[in-house]
């Protein structure tokens, strides 16, 4: 039986085009702005060198379809290396903002959750506030939970 661990927060660092959130057991959650309206969230349960998945098929670039073998999650070249958003860290939250959207990583009581808002401050997506990011103790499986609204 798998033992699931909730991703927590030990520290938040600003890195090129994004935020790097390091958890108490070494897990790393990165949020990068690829474009003004496109962000990539990556959870690496075993730290930066052990992502849950090394390849992605989720986002198609301007040139067309994703290759059959996918692309490396760490490859940002298709988006010109990333979009430089405004970053700010103020405990217990950190934000990454572009002209189109803001993502806020909040971590009250070590429960990491992301919230996505428009420039007007309207929330359009939010992680479950209690245990949004979970991974198994071996670092092989990842789960992500988002908040549902009554009309969804």
N, C-alpha and C positions, 0 to 999 in steps of 0.2 A: 504494500500500500504506500502511495506517495505521501510524503509530508510536505505540505505547501507552506512556504515562507512568504510573508508580506514584505514587499520592498519598503524600506524605510529611508531615512535621511540622516547622514552624518555630517555632510557638508555640501554646499552648492558652489560650483565654479563657473565662471563665464569663460567660454572658449569661442574660437572663431565661428561666427554665425550661429551661436547657440548656447544652451545651458547644459552643464554636466552635473548631474545629481548623484553623489556617491553615498551609498547606503552603509549601514553599520556592519554588514557582513561582506562588504566589498562589491556588491552589485552596483552597476552604473546604469542610470537612465539618462539618455541624451535627447535633447529637443533641439532640432536645427531648422532654420528657415531656409528652404531651398529656393523659394521665390516669395514674392509679396503675399501670395495667397496659398502657398503650399509649404507644409511643415512635415518633418519626419521625426517620429518618436521611436527610439530604439532602446530596448532593455537588454542588458548583458548581465545575466545572473552571476557569472563567474568573473566579472570585471571586464574591462575593455578588450582584453584579449580572448574572451570566451563569450561571444554573442550567442543568444538563443538560436539564431539563424544567421548564417553568413551571407545568404543571398535573399533578394527580394524580387517579387513580381508585381508588387502592389501599385507602383506609380509609373505611368508611361510618360516619357519625356517628349519634347517638341518634335523630335525626329521620327516618332511613330511608336510601334509596338515594342514591348520588352523582349529581348532575345529569349529563346526557348530555355536556355540555362539560367535565366535571370541575370541580375547584376549584383555586385557586391554591395552590401548595406553601407559600407564605408566609402563608396564611390559617389562623390558629389560633383564630378566633372561635367556631367550632363546638364547641370544647372549652373555652370560657370563658377563652381566652387562654393556656391551658397549665396544667400542674400543677407547682407549685414543689417540686422534689425537693432533696435534699441534694447539694451539689457539693463536690468536693475535688480539688485538683491537687497531685500529688507526683511529681516526675520519676522515671521516664519514663512516668507514667500519670496519667489523670484519671478521676474517677468521677462518675456521676450516679445517685443512688439514690432510689427511692420505697419505700413500705412493701411493695410487691409484687415489685420486681426492682431489680437494680443493673446498669448497663452501665459497663464499664471500657474506656477507650480507652488502649491501650498502644502505645508507639512506640519500642521499642528499635531502634537503628540505622536510624531513619527509616522503618521498615516499620509503617505504621499498621494496627491491627487492633482490632476491638471484641469484647468477651466479655460475655455475658449470664448472670447468675446469679440464683438465688432468694435470699430473705432468709437461708436456711440456708447459702448459699455453694455450692450445687450448680449447676454450669455446664449450661445447657440449649441454648446456641447460641454459636458462636465463629466469627469470621472466620478465613480462611486467614492464617497468620502472615507469609507472605512475599507481599506484593503483593495484599492483599484488595481494594483500590480502585484501579482503573486508568481512565484516560481517554485519548482520542486527543489528539495534539499540538495539534489545532485546537480542542479543547474541545467537540466535537460528540457523541462517543460515550462511554458510561460502562460499565464492567464491574465486577461485584462477585462475589467468590469466598468461599464459606464452607467451613469444615472439615467433612468427613464422618467419621462414626464407622463402624467396621467393621460394625455391625449395621444400618446405614441403607441 
